[in-house]
Amino acid sequence: MLNQRVKKVLNLSLPAALNSFLDMLQTLIDLIMVGRISPSAIASVGVSMQLIWGVYVFVSIFHIGTNALVSRFIGAKKIEDAGKVIFSISIVAFIFSLPVAVLGYLFSEKLFYLIGTSKDVAKLGGEYLGIVALTIPFLFLGGIYYSALSASGDTKTPLKIGIAGNIFNTIFDYILIFGHFGFPELGVKGAAIATALTNIFEVVVYLIILFSRKFNVYFNYEFSFDFVRRALKVGIPTGFERVITYSSYIVLVVLITEYGTYTLAGYQVGLRIEGLAFMPGIGFTIAAMALVGQNLGAKNYEEAEKSAITTMKVAAVFMGTLGILMIFVPDYLCMIFTSDKKTIEEAVIYLRIMGISQFPLAVVFVLSGSLRGAGATKSTLFINTSSLWLVRIVPAFILSAIFHNVLLIYLIITIETYFRAFVLWFVFKKGKWKKIEV
């Protein structure tokens, strides 16, 4: 039974992890290509991507709620209800996304001036962001459909769509940025059009799948206010959690900026390398959400707990192994991103300390996902946000002000990760999440 459980965890999590990696790869390809134009071009696209990622704070409200309900209905063999959830949430999310898209388009360039970028970067960034903002409704829908298929136990189909999307984006980047095959050379505007077309392309593929009724889930064309209410009840706390979490990371960047350009650059390089460890973590989180939700829907409470624990153990092995690499060979990992000796030295400090925290970080990823899959999003909101601010940000701010040593900030981050993992484990083992109705 254990081997079957591990196999099921891997079958769900590995495609999801690869899909997350593809999202990162698509971003890197865009940046590499526009990087051949000018520094202003790469800065404008890079900042645009950060602003667009802010939209996913709102997307998470809908896709977490979708996951919780769809996985429960799949577990309970109520396929028609699962289809009703997807249809209903799609309509509400689409309506919600329209004003976000309009505001993003109208104020795209102003956002860059608000951040404090140069005029050149603001102009190029406004052009890029304005075009991509028009496809924000597709970002909302894509997130919901990805979540619905994953919740049904199908993470391979979204992976295939992600691969196709990456190929599509790369081809159109090459054609439109540099002007090949008779197309004009559009530069940053071409990169924006390629990204926008990719967003539309992926949602069209998802729609074909959901209309076909040949997969684990499909549309049921009956709108349910009750299902929307239940999904938002689960999703809204996650949205608040993402906003507060995002804010804490911004404060951390501000703190580290005080230590100079090399330290900040090393921190950014370290984050990108650590991001590779996040990929399996995200995959295991998605697996935990689906497995817990499905088993709770089937009233199999013991299997829900065992599946979560098995997922956590497998995730700890994967992320712990990457943590060992971060501790013992960080120099070689950093050389992939930069050849600057001082930047590498600063990045190595960050990676060696963060390597120690990869094991508890796996616990944080999986148990947070398990609790969300059970609908206990208020618990994850309270635990994750209070821990980040009270145990990480406030102590880091105080110690940095007193000792002015970036090493202490990194140590605080590690200590907070262990603390949060312990609290999540304590709450998980109490088992109250098994009784939550969604």
Buried (B, 14 or more C-beta within 10 A) or exposed (E): EEEEBBEBBBBBBBBBBBBBBBBBBBBEBBBEBBBEBBEBBBBBBBBBBEBBEEBBBBBBBBBBBBBBBBBBBBBBEBBEBBBBBBBBBBEBBBEBBEEBBEEBBEBBBEBBBEEEBBEBBBBBBBBBBBBBBBBBBBBBBBBBBBBBBBBBBBBBBBBEBBEBBBEBBBBBBBBBBBBEEEBEEBBBBBBBBBBBBBBBBBBEBBBEBBEEEEEBBBBBEEEBEEBBEBBBBBBBBBBBBBBBBEBBEEBBEEBBEEBEEBBBBBBBBBBBBBBBBBBBBBBBBBBBBBBBBBBBBBEBBEBBBBBBBBBBBBBBEBBBBBBBBBBEEBEEBBEEBBEBEBBBBBBBBBBBBBBBBBBBBBBBBBBBBBBBBBBBBBBBBBBBBEBBBEBBBEBBBEBBEEEEEBEBBBBBBBBBBBBBBBBBBEBBEEEEBBEBEB
